[in-house]
Amino acid sequence: RKEVEQDPGPFNVPEGATVAFNCTYSNSASQSFFWYRQDCRKEPKLLMSVYSSGNEDGRFTAQLNRASQYISLLIRDSKLSDSATYLCVVDTGGFKTIFGAGTRLFVKA
Amino acid sequence: NAGVMQNPRHLVRRRGQEARLRCSPMKGHSHVYWYRQLPEEGLKFMVYLQKENIIDESGMPKERFSAEFPKEGPSILRIQQVVRGDSAAYFCASSPPIQNGYTFGSGTRLTVV
C-alpha cells in the first residue's frame, strides 16, 4: 500500500462546479498535512495546510479525518484557473514528507 | 526575498557525463530537500539536508548520486555517469526550522541524450 494515495483523475468539470478530492495516508503517526497545487511543468506551490478542525480559504475547504486517515479538498465555484494537479502531502514527523502522485483537475468553460 | 533559486533551469547531458544541480534556499531557511519528478509521475523524496549535514538520504539511489549543503554556498545534487533514466525534473525545496510547508524552486529539468 502506498504511503499516500490519491485518485489520479482526471476530473473534468464545468466552470462553477463544486469538486472534491480525497487522499488517504497509511501512517497513523503522521503529524502535518497539506495540499499543494502544481501547474504543468511548474514547481508545486503550497495551497493550504490541513487541520483537524478543518480550514477554509475562500473557495477552498480542507478537512482531516484522523480516524479514517484521509484528507479532503473541496473547491467551490470552480474557475478555469483552478485547472492543475493537486498534491496531497503528509509529514510523518522528523521532516519526512511524502507527496501523493496528484489528482489532475480540468475546468472547462 | 528571492525565494528558492535553482540553476540551471534546463540541463542537457550525454550519457556518462556528470550533472550538477544547484539550489540556494530562501533566506532564513536552513533545511533543504531534493525531490525528483519523472514525467507524469509524482514527486519522489531523495534527500534532506541541513548545513553540512545529510539528515535523511533514504530516497537517494545508492550509486552515482550524492548531495551536499556546505556551510557556504548552495546545496548541490550531483549525478555521476548519467543514464537516460535520470532524465527528470529535479526540485529543491527549503523550509525554516519549524516546518509548516515547503517553498519549492522552479526546478532543473535534466535531459540525458
Backbone of each chain as ProteinMPNN parsed JSONL, in Angstrom:
{"seq_chain_A": "RKEVEQDPGPFNVPEGATVAFNCTYSNSASQSFFWYRQDCRKEPKLLMSVYSSGNEDGRFTAQLNRASQYISLLIRDSKLSDSATYLCVVDTGGFKTIFGAGTRLFVKA", "coords_chain_A": {"N_chain_A": [[0.856, -1.197, 0.0], [0.564, 2.219, -0.845], [2.136, 5.027, 0.751], [0.86, 7.478, 0.656], [-2.093, 8.007, -0.962], [-3.838, 8.934, -3.874], [-6.602, 9.593, -6.013], [-5.87, 9.575, -9.346], [-7.338, 10.883, -11.277], [-8.221, 12.069, -14.581], [-10.229, 14.783, -13.309], [-12.865, 16.187, -14.87], [-14.553, 19.094, -15.059], [-17.257, 21.486, -15.309], [-17.064, 25.085, -15.461], [-17.819, 26.753, -12.427], [-18.681, 24.551, -11.077], [-18.714, 22.348, -8.195], [-16.106, 20.568, -6.758], [-14.535, 17.699, -5.343], [-11.723, 16.296, -3.75], [-10.182, 13.381, -2.491], [-7.812, 11.934, -0.219], [-5.805, 9.372, 1.01], [-3.852, 8.221, 3.779], [-1.243, 6.16, 5.112], [0.275, 6.028, 7.429], [-0.369, 6.18, 10.691], [0.809, 7.784, 12.537], [1.297, 10.181, 11.386], [1.757, 13.709, 11.199], [1.444, 16.318, 10.162], [-0.356, 17.966, 7.558], [-0.95, 18.772, 4.159], [-2.145, 20.561, 1.278], [-0.948, 20.898, -1.966], [-0.541, 22.7, -4.987], [0.123, 22.044, -8.365], [1.076, 23.365, -11.361], [1.263, 22.665, -14.882], [4.448, 21.582, -15.689], [5.592, 23.202, -13.827], [6.761, 24.305, -10.556], [5.627, 22.759, -7.474], [3.238, 24.43, -5.411], [2.404, 25.655, -2.232], [-0.851, 25.246, -1.225], [-2.732, 25.052, 0.906], [-2.654, 24.422, 4.457], [-3.756, 21.621, 6.413], [-5.986, 21.144, 8.954], [-7.134, 19.514, 11.949], [-9.517, 20.591, 12.74], [-10.523, 21.466, 10.433], [-10.253, 23.714, 7.679], [-10.729, 26.781, 5.909], [-10.33, 28.612, 2.929], [-11.314, 31.049, 1.21], [-12.691, 29.873, -1.71], [-11.875, 27.355, -1.211], [-11.83, 24.456, 0.78], [-10.453, 22.517, 3.315], [-10.222, 19.358, 4.876], [-9.57, 17.126, 7.606], [-9.559, 13.78, 8.557], [-8.722, 11.979, 11.07], [-9.303, 9.525, 12.22], [-10.15, 7.908, 10.121], [-8.067, 8.275, 8.508], [-7.857, 10.064, 6.279], [-7.736, 12.834, 4.0], [-9.308, 15.708, 2.729], [-10.13, 17.855, -0.036], [-12.05, 20.51, -1.0], [-13.374, 22.274, -3.664], [-15.134, 25.059, -4.442], [-17.37, 26.635, -6.802], [-15.818, 26.448, -9.267], [-13.074, 27.706, -11.171], [-11.633, 28.477, -14.377], [-8.948, 28.85, -14.019], [-8.363, 27.173, -11.953], [-7.572, 24.791, -12.933], [-5.28, 22.275, -12.697], [-2.781, 20.174, -11.127], [-3.41, 18.591, -8.096], [-1.781, 18.095, -5.141], [-1.555, 15.894, -2.495], [-0.147, 16.042, 0.677], [1.829, 14.649, 3.193], [3.238, 14.863, 6.336], [5.319, 12.912, 8.109], [6.65, 13.351, 10.368], [9.794, 14.286, 11.842], [10.64, 15.593, 9.636], [10.136, 14.033, 7.427], [8.594, 14.006, 4.602], [5.89, 13.114, 2.612], [4.752, 12.982, -0.667], [1.725, 12.742, -2.433], [0.787, 11.26, -5.607], [-0.784, 12.964, -6.991], [-3.794, 14.615, -8.139], [-5.421, 15.245, -11.079], [-7.023, 18.093, -12.328], [-9.327, 19.42, -14.579], [-10.864, 22.271, -15.565], [-13.543, 23.344, -17.43], [-14.8, 25.681, -19.8]], "CA_chain_A": [[0.0, 0.0, 0.0], [1.342, 3.446, -0.9], [2.017, 5.821, 1.965], [-0.151, 8.498, 0.388], [-2.794, 7.606, -2.183], [-4.813, 9.849, -4.434], [-7.192, 9.255, -7.301], [-5.138, 10.414, -10.302], [-8.236, 11.605, -12.158], [-8.546, 13.48, -14.367], [-11.565, 15.272, -13.049], [-13.259, 17.193, -15.854], [-15.745, 19.74, -14.52], [-17.543, 22.786, -15.921], [-16.91, 26.26, -14.605], [-18.889, 26.929, -11.459], [-18.983, 23.299, -10.384], [-18.008, 22.014, -6.961], [-15.371, 19.31, -6.939], [-13.867, 17.277, -4.107], [-10.673, 15.284, -3.864], [-9.798, 12.72, -1.248], [-6.462, 11.393, -0.161], [-5.64, 8.537, 2.196], [-2.468, 8.014, 4.181], [-1.134, 4.874, 5.807], [0.982, 6.131, 8.702], [-1.249, 6.811, 11.676], [1.584, 8.741, 13.333], [1.507, 11.4, 10.597], [1.513, 14.853, 12.066], [1.032, 17.531, 9.457], [-0.978, 17.635, 6.279], [-1.015, 19.953, 3.299], [-2.458, 20.443, -0.139], [-0.161, 21.712, -2.87], [-1.017, 22.784, -6.364], [1.221, 22.062, -9.332], [0.708, 23.613, -12.75], [2.051, 21.865, -15.811], [5.867, 21.9, -15.848], [5.998, 24.206, -12.853], [7.005, 23.745, -9.239], [4.465, 22.727, -6.579], [3.085, 25.577, -4.523], [1.545, 25.354, -1.091], [-2.214, 25.775, -1.332], [-3.196, 25.255, 2.275], [-2.437, 23.393, 5.461], [-4.993, 20.931, 6.772], [-6.059, 20.987, 10.397], [-8.196, 18.611, 12.419], [-10.772, 21.338, 12.845], [-10.914, 21.898, 9.094], [-9.965, 25.124, 7.409], [-11.325, 27.298, 4.683], [-9.66, 29.778, 2.371], [-12.093, 31.432, 0.03], [-13.476, 28.794, -2.317], [-11.218, 26.082, -0.889], [-12.01, 23.934, 2.139], [-9.694, 21.288, 3.556], [-10.628, 18.664, 6.097], [-8.75, 15.99, 8.007], [-10.233, 12.777, 9.368], [-7.626, 11.15, 11.593], [-9.784, 8.166, 12.496], [-10.174, 7.171, 8.854], [-6.797, 8.566, 7.829], [-7.972, 10.69, 4.971], [-7.759, 14.29, 3.89], [-10.114, 16.092, 1.581], [-10.078, 19.23, -0.525], [-13.275, 20.877, -1.709], [-13.271, 23.533, -4.411], [-16.458, 25.538, -4.856], [-17.403, 27.632, -7.877], [-14.559, 26.238, -9.988], [-12.654, 28.654, -12.204], [-10.71, 27.907, -15.368], [-7.595, 28.93, -13.46], [-8.152, 26.104, -10.968], [-7.039, 23.619, -13.635], [-3.922, 21.998, -12.206], [-2.685, 18.922, -10.386], [-3.457, 18.872, -6.673], [-0.952, 17.107, -4.449], [-1.789, 15.667, -1.071], [1.187, 15.941, 1.266], [1.753, 14.194, 4.587], [4.507, 14.929, 7.059], [5.27, 11.831, 9.091], [7.474, 13.716, 11.52], [11.215, 14.209, 11.535], [10.818, 16.193, 8.31], [9.934, 13.074, 6.349], [7.354, 14.445, 3.966], [5.527, 12.251, 1.493], [3.837, 13.589, -1.629], [0.921, 11.887, -3.277], [1.085, 11.401, -7.034], [-1.558, 14.086, -7.509], [-5.083, 14.481, -8.824], [-5.499, 16.263, -12.132], [-8.314, 18.759, -12.489], [-9.524, 20.275, -15.741], [-12.099, 23.042, -15.5], [-13.827, 23.753, -18.806], [-15.799, 26.762, -19.969]], "C_chain_A": [[0.89, 1.245, 0.0], [1.122, 4.24, 0.376], [0.965, 6.914, 1.837], [-0.797, 8.159, -0.947], [-3.838, 8.633, -2.586], [-5.38, 9.253, -5.716], [-6.522, 10.149, -8.343], [-6.039, 11.257, -11.194], [-8.007, 11.194, -13.602], [-10.009, 13.714, -14.035], [-11.83, 16.384, -14.075], [-14.567, 17.818, -15.397], [-15.995, 21.05, -15.254], [-17.272, 23.912, -14.928], [-18.095, 26.363, -13.667], [-19.22, 25.679, -10.667], [-18.236, 23.225, -9.05], [-17.348, 20.654, -7.143], [-14.632, 18.99, -5.645], [-12.849, 16.188, -4.403], [-10.441, 14.673, -2.495], [-8.401, 12.154, -1.364], [-6.39, 10.547, 1.099], [-4.165, 8.363, 2.504], [-2.39, 6.8, 5.097], [-0.516, 4.99, 7.197], [0.131, 6.898, 9.718], [-0.521, 7.826, 12.547], [1.839, 10.049, 12.582], [1.022, 12.611, 11.373], [0.96, 16.08, 11.352], [0.581, 17.167, 8.057], [-1.149, 18.91, 5.463], [-1.624, 19.565, 1.963], [-1.561, 21.41, -0.901], [-0.831, 21.688, -4.237], [0.2, 22.815, -7.265], [0.649, 22.278, -10.726], [1.686, 22.881, -13.655], [3.477, 22.415, -15.939], [6.328, 23.039, -14.926], [6.25, 23.523, -11.505], [5.712, 23.679, -8.434], [4.44, 23.976, -5.697], [2.083, 25.232, -3.43], [0.194, 26.034, -1.275], [-2.766, 26.06, 0.057], [-2.776, 24.108, 3.174], [-3.791, 22.798, 5.826], [-4.979, 20.675, 8.265], [-7.221, 20.08, 10.771], [-9.55, 19.302, 12.463], [-11.297, 21.762, 11.482], [-10.534, 23.352, 8.897], [-10.431, 25.498, 6.022], [-10.542, 28.52, 4.242], [-10.389, 30.129, 1.091], [-12.932, 30.269, -0.466], [-12.956, 27.4, -1.954], [-11.448, 25.706, 0.576], [-11.258, 22.623, 2.26], [-10.148, 20.673, 4.872], [-9.711, 17.471, 6.33], [-9.599, 15.062, 8.863], [-9.173, 11.795, 9.845], [-8.076, 9.697, 11.801], [-9.745, 7.307, 11.236], [-8.931, 7.413, 8.016], [-7.024, 9.052, 6.412], [-8.088, 12.205, 5.107], [-8.599, 14.618, 2.662], [-9.865, 17.553, 1.222], [-11.333, 19.468, -1.345], [-13.056, 22.217, -2.389], [-14.676, 23.901, -4.874], [-16.312, 26.536, -5.988], [-16.117, 27.591, -8.707], [-14.332, 27.29, -11.066], [-11.733, 27.927, -13.185], [-9.292, 27.843, -14.797], [-7.329, 27.895, -12.368], [-7.589, 24.836, -11.62], [-5.568, 23.428, -13.265], [-3.92, 20.584, -11.645], [-2.602, 19.259, -8.905], [-2.783, 17.726, -5.92], [-1.3, 17.064, -2.97], [-0.433, 15.385, -0.428], [1.066, 15.634, 2.75], [3.139, 14.232, 5.2], [4.448, 13.914, 8.195], [6.113, 12.143, 10.326], [8.94, 13.534, 11.192], [11.514, 14.732, 10.146], [10.743, 15.18, 7.179], [8.571, 13.377, 5.741], [7.101, 13.636, 2.721], [4.5, 12.966, 0.629], [3.016, 12.499, -2.307], [1.241, 12.156, -4.738], [0.249, 12.491, -7.688], [-2.858, 13.693, -8.177], [-5.171, 15.606, -9.836], [-6.92, 16.775, -12.271], [-8.297, 19.599, -13.752], [-10.879, 20.956, -15.58], [-12.353, 23.618, -16.889], [-14.934, 24.804, -18.839], [-17.125, 26.204, -20.469]], "O_chain_A": [[1.859, 1.317, 0.757], [0.068, 4.148, 1.006], [0.266, 7.232, 2.799], [-0.104, 8.038, -1.958], [-4.608, 9.129, -1.763], [-4.703, 8.498, -6.413], [-6.6, 11.372, -8.233], [-5.584, 12.226, -11.801], [-7.623, 10.049, -13.84], [-10.894, 12.952, -14.426], [-11.111, 17.382, -14.132], [-15.591, 17.136, -15.353], [-15.058, 21.663, -15.766], [-17.256, 23.704, -13.715], [-19.233, 26.097, -14.054], [-19.964, 25.742, -9.688], [-17.264, 23.943, -8.818], [-17.971, 19.709, -7.627], [-14.164, 19.887, -4.942], [-13.09, 15.284, -5.203], [-10.497, 15.358, -1.473], [-7.882, 11.928, -2.457], [-6.87, 10.967, 2.151], [-3.328, 8.358, 1.6], [-3.359, 6.458, 5.774], [-0.759, 4.139, 8.053], [-0.055, 8.11, 9.606], [-1.156, 8.638, 13.221], [2.528, 10.931, 13.096], [0.029, 12.558, 12.098], [0.108, 16.79, 11.887], [1.058, 16.206, 7.453], [-1.45, 19.977, 5.997], [-1.619, 18.397, 1.572], [-1.43, 22.579, -0.538], [-1.58, 20.772, -4.577], [1.18, 23.507, -6.988], [-0.155, 21.483, -11.212], [2.79, 22.525, -13.245], [3.669, 23.587, -16.262], [7.306, 23.734, -15.203], [5.988, 22.333, -11.335], [4.794, 24.46, -8.682], [5.479, 24.499, -5.297], [1.054, 24.603, -3.679], [0.115, 27.249, -1.457], [-3.211, 27.171, 0.346], [-2.57, 22.981, 2.724], [-4.836, 23.399, 5.578], [-4.052, 20.051, 8.782], [-8.167, 19.907, 10.003], [-10.591, 18.68, 12.252], [-12.376, 22.344, 11.376], [-10.499, 24.128, 9.852], [-10.516, 24.677, 5.109], [-10.142, 29.352, 5.056], [-10.114, 29.576, 0.026], [-13.776, 29.742, 0.258], [-13.538, 26.391, -2.35], [-11.283, 26.524, 1.481], [-11.4, 21.731, 1.424], [-10.419, 21.375, 5.846], [-9.157, 16.89, 5.397], [-10.279, 15.509, 9.787], [-8.776, 10.891, 9.11], [-7.305, 8.763, 11.58], [-9.359, 6.139, 11.274], [-8.765, 6.827, 6.946], [-6.454, 8.517, 5.461], [-8.468, 12.754, 6.141], [-8.591, 13.88, 1.677], [-9.453, 18.363, 2.052], [-11.636, 18.716, -2.271], [-12.607, 23.178, -1.762], [-15.322, 23.148, -5.603], [-15.283, 27.198, -6.128], [-15.418, 28.597, -8.826], [-15.254, 27.705, -11.769], [-11.139, 26.899, -12.859], [-8.541, 26.903, -15.061], [-6.196, 27.756, -11.908], [-7.176, 23.912, -10.919], [-4.732, 24.304, -13.492], [-4.933, 19.886, -11.685], [-1.813, 20.114, -8.504], [-3.161, 16.561, -6.046], [-1.33, 18.092, -2.294], [0.34, 14.576, -0.939], [0.301, 16.275, 3.471], [4.095, 13.694, 4.64], [3.642, 14.035, 9.117], [6.269, 11.304, 11.214], [9.29, 12.709, 10.347], [12.521, 14.363, 9.541], [11.236, 15.443, 6.082], [7.532, 13.038, 6.309], [7.981, 13.484, 1.874], [3.504, 13.488, 1.131], [3.548, 11.463, -2.705], [1.884, 13.152, -5.071], [0.534, 12.901, -8.813], [-3.003, 12.591, -8.707], [-5.016, 16.778, -9.493], [-7.882, 16.009, -12.325], [-7.38, 20.389, -13.976], [-11.911, 20.293, -15.472], [-11.495, 24.293, -17.458], [-15.857, 24.806, -18.024], [-18.077, 26.959, -20.668]]}, "seq_chain_B": "NAGVMQNPRHLVRRRGQEARLRCSPMKGHSHVYWYRQLPEEGLKFMVYLQKENIIDESGMPKERFSAEFPKEGPSILRIQQVVRGDSAAYFCASSPPIQNGYTFGSGTRLTVV", "coords_chain_B": {"N_chain_B": [[13.01, 39.158, -1.029], [14.249, 36.463, -2.553], [13.276, 33.923, -2.884], [13.387, 30.32, -3.428], [16.156, 29.411, -5.207], [17.026, 27.798, -8.109], [19.444, 26.415, -10.239], [21.001, 25.047, -13.175], [18.045, 25.989, -15.134], [17.427, 24.308, -17.194], [19.114, 21.401, -18.268], [21.241, 19.657, -20.284], [22.712, 16.603, -20.832], [25.11, 14.242, -22.015], [25.041, 10.682, -22.086], [26.893, 9.206, -19.476], [28.203, 11.497, -18.709], [28.645, 14.035, -16.12], [26.232, 15.504, -13.965], [25.448, 18.533, -12.394], [23.466, 20.025, -10.061], [22.138, 22.94, -8.71], [21.065, 24.576, -5.705], [19.804, 27.261, -3.976], [18.615, 28.034, -0.883], [15.7, 29.716, 0.48], [16.099, 32.847, 2.139], [16.929, 32.602, 5.51], [16.015, 30.032, 5.712], [16.987, 26.864, 6.763], [16.841, 24.286, 6.054], [16.988, 21.914, 3.538], [15.619, 20.202, 0.778], [15.586, 17.652, -1.635], [13.819, 16.631, -4.483], [12.646, 14.321, -6.937], [10.996, 14.254, -10.041], [9.499, 12.284, -12.28], [8.314, 12.194, -15.691], [4.826, 12.61, -15.834], [4.495, 11.56, -13.321], [4.457, 11.452, -9.656], [6.06, 13.497, -7.107], [9.142, 12.369, -5.86], [10.772, 11.787, -2.891], [14.158, 12.501, -2.268], [16.477, 13.405, -0.733], [17.274, 14.937, 2.399], [18.688, 17.757, 3.801], [20.634, 19.602, 6.156], [22.656, 22.43, 6.956], [25.845, 21.407, 6.212], [25.235, 18.817, 6.888], [23.845, 15.652, 6.172], [20.653, 14.65, 6.622], [18.638, 12.816, 6.038], [18.811, 10.454, 3.664], [17.346, 8.562, 2.429], [15.948, 8.303, 0.091], [17.696, 8.441, -1.966], [19.347, 7.101, -4.785], [21.678, 4.43, -4.452], [24.042, 4.465, -5.809], [26.045, 6.655, -7.807], [24.663, 9.019, -7.241], [24.844, 11.943, -5.251], [24.703, 14.316, -2.556], [25.112, 17.571, -1.18], [25.357, 20.17, 1.274], [26.969, 22.739, 1.826], [28.703, 24.758, 4.315], [29.011, 27.328, 3.358], [27.498, 28.675, 0.502], [25.49, 27.166, -2.181], [23.226, 24.312, -2.019], [24.152, 21.242, -3.485], [23.242, 18.891, -5.879], [24.518, 16.035, -7.15], [25.042, 14.084, -9.979], [26.61, 11.384, -11.144], [28.01, 9.95, -14.115], [25.683, 9.915, -15.892], [22.592, 8.398, -16.918], [20.019, 7.526, -19.337], [17.67, 7.124, -17.904], [17.858, 8.912, -15.825], [16.792, 11.235, -16.637], [14.658, 13.779, -15.809], [12.606, 16.016, -13.829], [14.116, 17.9, -11.369], [13.472, 18.955, -8.241], [14.092, 21.36, -5.771], [13.488, 22.13, -2.405], [12.904, 24.333, 0.358], [12.805, 24.959, 3.896], [11.998, 26.647, 6.973], [13.358, 26.162, 10.333], [11.123, 25.403, 11.894], [8.765, 23.418, 10.738], [6.385, 24.15, 8.323], [5.216, 23.535, 5.847], [6.667, 23.563, 2.581], [8.772, 25.647, 0.495], [9.178, 25.648, -2.882], [11.752, 25.531, -5.38], [12.023, 26.474, -8.86], [12.837, 24.315, -10.24], [15.063, 21.999, -11.931], [15.354, 20.841, -15.122], [16.482, 17.945, -16.273], [17.894, 16.485, -19.048], [18.958, 13.607, -20.525], [20.903, 12.61, -23.13]], "CA_chain_B": [[13.228, 37.731, -0.778], [14.298, 35.911, -3.892], [12.71, 32.59, -2.967], [14.346, 29.238, -3.625], [16.746, 29.578, -6.529], [17.669, 26.615, -8.667], [20.028, 26.554, -11.57], [20.309, 25.71, -14.279], [16.643, 25.602, -15.336], [17.471, 23.164, -18.102], [20.463, 20.854, -18.368], [21.33, 18.525, -21.21], [23.966, 15.884, -20.671], [25.242, 12.976, -22.738], [25.235, 9.526, -21.203], [28.246, 9.074, -18.955], [28.694, 12.761, -18.157], [28.194, 14.38, -14.773], [25.277, 16.612, -13.854], [25.474, 19.24, -11.104], [22.28, 20.849, -9.904], [22.362, 23.822, -7.574], [19.868, 25.094, -5.037], [20.007, 28.209, -2.881], [17.338, 28.118, -0.179], [15.213, 31.039, 0.858], [16.8, 33.469, 3.258], [16.359, 32.183, 6.791], [15.693, 28.602, 5.694], [18.193, 26.078, 6.986], [16.557, 22.91, 5.677], [16.887, 21.759, 2.089], [15.122, 18.896, 0.359], [15.604, 17.412, -3.077], [12.814, 15.699, -4.977], [12.714, 14.03, -8.376], [9.686, 14.017, -10.64], [9.531, 11.729, -13.622], [7.15, 12.635, -16.464], [3.506, 12.057, -15.495], [4.532, 10.9, -12.013], [4.523, 12.344, -8.509], [7.371, 13.849, -6.56], [9.755, 11.337, -5.031], [11.781, 12.315, -1.982], [15.511, 11.976, -2.447], [17.397, 13.66, 0.365], [17.015, 16.088, 3.255], [19.961, 18.22, 4.336], [20.84, 20.868, 6.828], [24.024, 22.902, 6.68], [26.961, 20.476, 6.441], [24.754, 17.512, 7.364], [22.786, 14.908, 5.488], [19.784, 14.154, 7.687], [17.911, 11.644, 5.555], [19.07, 10.224, 2.235], [16.725, 7.26, 2.149], [15.407, 8.268, -1.263], [18.774, 8.598, -2.955], [19.949, 5.867, -5.305], [22.919, 4.135, -3.714], [25.219, 4.742, -6.651], [26.109, 7.764, -8.763], [24.013, 10.225, -6.734], [25.315, 12.47, -3.976], [24.198, 15.661, -2.276], [25.805, 18.265, -0.109], [24.88, 21.514, 1.603], [28.13, 23.229, 2.574], [28.5, 25.892, 5.208], [28.838, 28.481, 2.478], [27.129, 28.339, -0.863], [24.238, 26.446, -2.396], [23.197, 22.853, -1.977], [24.467, 20.646, -4.783], [22.895, 17.489, -6.157], [25.473, 15.603, -8.172], [24.753, 12.778, -10.577], [27.761, 10.97, -11.962], [27.783, 8.959, -15.192], [24.241, 9.929, -16.079], [21.96, 7.477, -17.86], [18.766, 8.101, -19.844], [16.661, 7.054, -16.847], [17.994, 10.039, -14.892], [16.06, 12.379, -17.183], [13.537, 14.094, -14.92], [12.667, 17.335, -13.204], [14.637, 17.81, -10.003], [13.029, 20.119, -7.486], [14.648, 21.628, -4.463], [12.59, 22.892, -1.541], [13.514, 24.697, 1.625], [11.87, 25.315, 4.963], [12.65, 27.103, 8.196], [13.48, 25.083, 11.318], [9.793, 24.913, 12.277], [8.177, 23.012, 9.467], [4.982, 24.438, 8.042], [5.126, 23.55, 4.394], [7.89, 23.895, 1.872], [8.795, 26.507, -0.677], [9.939, 24.967, -3.923], [12.357, 26.229, -6.505], [11.349, 26.221, -10.133], [13.264, 23.021, -10.749], [16.022, 21.803, -13.027], [14.941, 19.741, -15.996], [17.657, 17.254, -16.801], [17.674, 15.598, -20.184], [20.148, 12.832, -20.869], [20.774, 12.19, -24.534]], "C_chain_B": [[13.125, 36.995, -2.102], [13.659, 34.54, -3.98], [13.811, 31.556, -3.125], [14.856, 29.311, -5.063], [17.433, 28.295, -6.955], [18.289, 26.97, -10.004], [20.893, 25.354, -11.897], [18.844, 25.29, -14.365], [16.552, 24.361, -16.205], [18.924, 22.722, -18.247], [20.408, 19.649, -19.292], [22.699, 17.892, -21.038], [23.938, 14.625, -21.534], [25.426, 11.867, -21.711], [26.694, 9.424, -20.769], [28.827, 10.36, -18.388], [28.174, 12.961, -16.733], [27.209, 15.531, -14.846], [25.386, 17.21, -12.456], [24.312, 20.2, -11.051], [22.449, 21.658, -8.622], [21.057, 24.36, -7.007], [20.282, 26.033, -3.914], [18.68, 28.379, -2.161], [16.927, 29.558, 0.062], [16.01, 31.554, 2.048], [16.114, 33.046, 4.553], [15.978, 30.715, 6.862], [16.987, 27.801, 5.813], [18.022, 24.617, 6.58], [16.332, 22.851, 4.173], [16.494, 20.322, 1.749], [15.24, 18.816, -1.16], [14.565, 16.346, -3.418], [13.037, 15.489, -6.472], [11.293, 13.75, -8.873], [9.876, 13.52, -12.055], [8.282, 12.175, -14.372], [5.884, 11.885, -16.064], [3.507, 11.303, -14.153], [4.6, 11.932, -10.893], [5.951, 12.633, -8.088], [7.883, 12.734, -5.666], [10.864, 11.971, -4.194], [13.134, 11.681, -2.266], [16.336, 12.155, -1.182], [16.975, 14.925, 1.099], [18.334, 16.477, 3.921], [19.764, 19.468, 5.183], [22.295, 21.252, 6.566], [25.056, 21.867, 7.147], [26.519, 19.103, 6.935], [23.706, 16.934, 6.433], [21.934, 14.265, 6.568], [19.096, 12.849, 7.268], [18.168, 11.508, 4.063], [18.438, 8.92, 1.784], [16.162, 7.163, 0.73], [16.457, 8.376, -2.359], [19.195, 7.234, -3.472], [21.33, 5.672, -4.673], [24.159, 4.503, -4.519], [24.972, 5.973, -7.51], [25.504, 9.056, -8.244], [24.629, 10.647, -5.406], [24.771, 13.877, -3.809], [25.006, 16.258, -1.152], [25.155, 19.625, 0.099], [25.977, 22.117, 2.479], [27.78, 24.432, 3.435], [28.273, 27.172, 4.417], [28.424, 27.988, 1.106], [25.892, 27.473, -0.949], [24.359, 24.958, -2.086], [23.436, 22.326, -3.389], [23.957, 19.207, -4.818], [23.75, 17.082, -7.35], [25.103, 14.212, -8.666], [25.921, 12.436, -11.492], [27.316, 9.954, -13.012], [26.294, 8.813, -15.496], [23.816, 8.905, -17.131], [20.615, 8.084, -18.266], [17.676, 8.124, -18.775], [16.756, 8.16, -15.806], [17.247, 11.272, -15.395], [14.793, 12.6, -16.365], [13.627, 15.564, -14.558], [13.117, 17.142, -11.764], [14.271, 19.106, -9.291], [13.735, 20.173, -6.138], [13.598, 22.415, -3.685], [13.35, 23.268, -0.281], [12.431, 25.038, 2.636], [12.665, 25.87, 6.131], [12.713, 25.955, 9.2], [12.137, 24.539, 11.788], [9.017, 24.675, 10.994], [6.714, 23.404, 9.362], [4.786, 24.565, 6.548], [6.43, 24.022, 3.785], [7.667, 25.029, 0.883], [9.698, 25.837, -1.698], [10.617, 25.956, -4.847], [11.658, 25.813, -7.783], [11.86, 24.97, -10.837], [14.362, 23.1, -11.798], [15.537, 20.618, -13.831], [16.163, 19.162, -16.666], [17.22, 16.341, -17.93], [18.981, 14.907, -20.511], [19.959, 12.269, -22.274], [21.833, 11.138, -24.885]], "O_chain_B": [[12.051, 36.914, -2.7], [13.509, 34.026, -5.088], [14.997, 31.855, -2.98], [14.073, 29.275, -6.013], [18.303, 27.774, -6.257], [17.723, 27.728, -10.792], [21.454, 24.72, -11.004], [18.449, 24.318, -13.72], [15.717, 23.484, -15.985], [19.836, 23.543, -18.337], [19.612, 18.733, -19.088], [23.722, 18.575, -21.094], [22.885, 14.025, -21.752], [25.91, 12.102, -20.604], [27.609, 9.54, -21.584], [29.826, 10.328, -17.67], [27.382, 12.171, -16.219], [27.337, 16.422, -15.686], [25.413, 16.487, -11.46], [24.185, 21.086, -11.897], [22.85, 21.128, -7.585], [20.081, 24.57, -7.728], [21.021, 25.644, -3.009], [17.708, 28.828, -2.769], [17.708, 30.489, -0.129], [16.525, 30.779, 2.853], [14.892, 33.119, 4.681], [15.655, 30.202, 7.934], [17.947, 28.023, 5.075], [18.936, 23.809, 6.739], [15.575, 23.645, 3.613], [16.976, 19.366, 2.356], [15.019, 19.798, -1.867], [14.448, 15.319, -2.75], [13.547, 16.364, -7.172], [10.501, 13.092, -8.197], [10.355, 14.249, -12.924], [7.278, 12.504, -13.739], [5.887, 10.658, -15.97], [2.611, 10.5, -13.892], [4.777, 13.125, -11.14], [6.91, 12.089, -8.636], [7.154, 12.217, -4.82], [11.773, 12.609, -4.725], [13.236, 10.472, -2.477], [16.837, 11.182, -0.619], [16.404, 15.848, 0.518], [19.009, 15.644, 4.525], [18.857, 20.27, 4.956], [23.062, 20.464, 6.012], [25.117, 21.512, 8.324], [27.355, 18.305, 7.359], [22.804, 17.631, 5.97], [22.419, 13.437, 7.34], [18.992, 11.907, 8.054], [17.772, 12.377, 3.286], [18.933, 8.259, 0.871], [15.928, 6.064, 0.228], [16.127, 8.4, -3.545], [19.381, 6.305, -2.686], [22.045, 6.636, -4.399], [25.205, 4.816, -3.95], [23.84, 6.281, -7.882], [25.819, 10.119, -8.78], [24.902, 9.811, -4.544], [24.424, 14.546, -4.782], [25.519, 15.55, -0.286], [24.491, 20.157, -0.791], [25.93, 22.024, 3.706], [26.715, 25.034, 3.302], [27.434, 27.996, 4.779], [28.95, 26.99, 0.611], [25.313, 27.09, 0.067], [25.457, 24.428, -1.915], [22.968, 22.91, -4.367], [24.21, 18.418, -3.907], [23.706, 17.704, -8.411], [24.881, 13.29, -7.88], [26.176, 13.119, -12.484], [26.365, 9.2, -12.807], [25.723, 7.73, -15.372], [24.544, 8.592, -18.073], [20.129, 9.024, -17.636], [16.853, 9.039, -18.744], [15.846, 8.333, -14.995], [17.088, 12.245, -14.658], [13.957, 11.704, -16.249], [14.575, 16.262, -14.918], [12.565, 16.32, -11.033], [14.696, 20.195, -9.677], [13.938, 19.158, -5.473], [12.905, 23.264, -4.246], [14.316, 22.607, 0.098], [11.298, 25.36, 2.278], [13.858, 25.6, 6.266], [12.171, 24.881, 8.939], [12.016, 23.343, 12.055], [8.664, 25.606, 10.27], [5.9, 23.036, 10.209], [4.263, 25.562, 6.049], [7.189, 24.778, 4.392], [6.54, 25.33, 0.49], [10.846, 25.502, -1.404], [10.131, 27.065, -5.07], [10.814, 24.917, -7.788], [11.371, 24.61, -11.907], [14.557, 24.122, -12.456], [15.332, 19.528, -13.296], [16.795, 19.796, -17.511], [16.302, 15.534, -17.785], [19.996, 15.563, -20.748], [18.995, 11.558, -22.56], [21.881, 10.666, -26.021]]}, "name": "protein", "num_of_chains": 2, "seq": "RKEVEQDPGPFNVPEGATVAFNCTYSNSASQSFFWYRQDCRKEPKLLMSVYSSGNEDGRFTAQLNRASQYISLLIRDSKLSDSATYLCVVDTGGFKTIFGAGTRLFVKANAGVMQNPRHLVRRRGQEARLRCSPMKGHSHVYWYRQLPEEGLKFMVYLQKENIIDESGMPKERFSAEFPKEGPSILRIQQVVRGDSAAYFCASSPPIQNGYTFGSGTRLTVV"}
